[in-house]
Amino acid sequence: MSAIYGLVRLDGRPVEAGELETMRGPMAYWGPDGGGVWREGGAGLGQLVAFRTPADEHETGPLRLPSGTIVSPAGRLDYRDELCAELGVPEEERARTSDGRLIALAYERWGERAFRHLLGDWALAAWHPRERRLVLA
């Protein structure tokens, strides 16, 4: 399980590291096992990680997709095996593929239609830098 946070400024002012740290501080208990931060220009996303399932130990984020979109995922997914099969995750890699990674892979494959495929307790923030568009689900 994990948590996400972030800041997007549409006026172009840069997001400072300290601003994201100020957000992370009060919710740090959600991430006793790590997390990550990404920021570039007027956008910044963060993720906190708590190991609750074996797959959580492989959680990393935020993630940059091949399209350039930055995804900060969080959650626990049901029907992992079925989703892994739909996404083409090889069986030998499934135990090392975190739920956050599966959320990101689904978003990369299906865009906003991915939300129909994700069953469980999850959240996602996706920043599309070229379009300057934020998707929250």
N, C-alpha and C positions, 0 to 999 in steps of 0.2 A: 504494500500500500504506500502511497505517497501523496504529496500535496503540491499545488502549483500556485504561482503568484507572478505578477508582472505589471509593467507599465508601458503604455504606448502614447507618444505625443504626436499628434497629427500636425502640429505647427513646426515640427522638425527640430526642436530643441533636443539636444542629446540627453539620454538617460544616464545618470551618474551611478557608479557602483554603490555609493553610499545610500542612494535612494532605494535600491533593491535590497540592500542589507537592512534598512529600516523596516521594510515589509517582511523580510524573513524573520527578524528577531522575535516578534510576538507569536509566531507559529512554529518556532524552532522545534518544539516538542513533536511535531509531525515528522521530523527528519533526523532522528538520533543516529541513523546509519549512513548519512551522507546526503548528497544532492549536487546540483550544479546550477550554474548561471550562464546565460548568454545575453549579451547586449551589443547593439550596433546602432549608432545614430540615435534616432528617436524611439527606439524600442528595446525592451529588455524583458526576458522571461526567466523564471527560476523554478526549480523543482526540489522538493525535499523527499527523502526516502526513509522508510521504516521497513525493516525486514519482517514480514508477517507470513510469507509463503516461501518455499524454496526458490521460486522464480524471481522473487523480489531481490535476491542477492545479485542479480545480473542487471538491475535497473540502473540506467544512466539517462541523463537528460539535462537540459533540453537537447533535442536532436535536430540536425539539419538534414532535410530530405534532399534527394538529387535535384529536385526542382528549385531548390534554394529556400523553400518554406522552412520555417523554424517551428517545431512542434514541442510543446511541453505537456506530456501526458501524465495522468495519474489514475490509479484505480486497480480494481480486481475484476477480472473477466471470468464469466462462466463459459462453458463450452469451448475451452481453449483448444482441444484437439480438433474440433470441427473448424474453428477459425484458422488454426495453423494449416489445415489441409486446404481450405479455400485460398489462403495466401501463399501456398506453395512452400511453407517452412519444412525443410527435411525433418523426418522423424528424429534423427539423432541430434538435431539442434533444438528441439522443442523445450526440453528441460532447462536449457540455458537462455531461452528467449523470454524476457520479462513481459508482463502484461502491458507495460508502457510501450515497449518496442512493438508489440502486436497492434496496439492502438495506432501508433505512428505508421506502421506498414499498411494498415487498413485505410488510413487517411491518404497515404501516398497512392494507393491503388484506386480508391473509390471517391476520393474527395469528400464532400459533405454527405454523400450517399452512404458513407461508411457507418454512420451512426445507426443505421438500421441493422447492421451486422454485429454491433457491439452490445453484448448482453452482460450485465453485471453492474457494479458500482464504480463508475469511471467519470473522468472529466478530461477536457483537452483545451488547450489554447494553441492556436496556430496563427503565426504571423507570416503574411505573404509580403515580403519587402518590395517586390517590383510593383505590386498593386496598392501597397500601403493599406492592406486590408487585414483585419483581425477577426478570426473565427473563434467563438467560445461555445463549447457544448458540454 
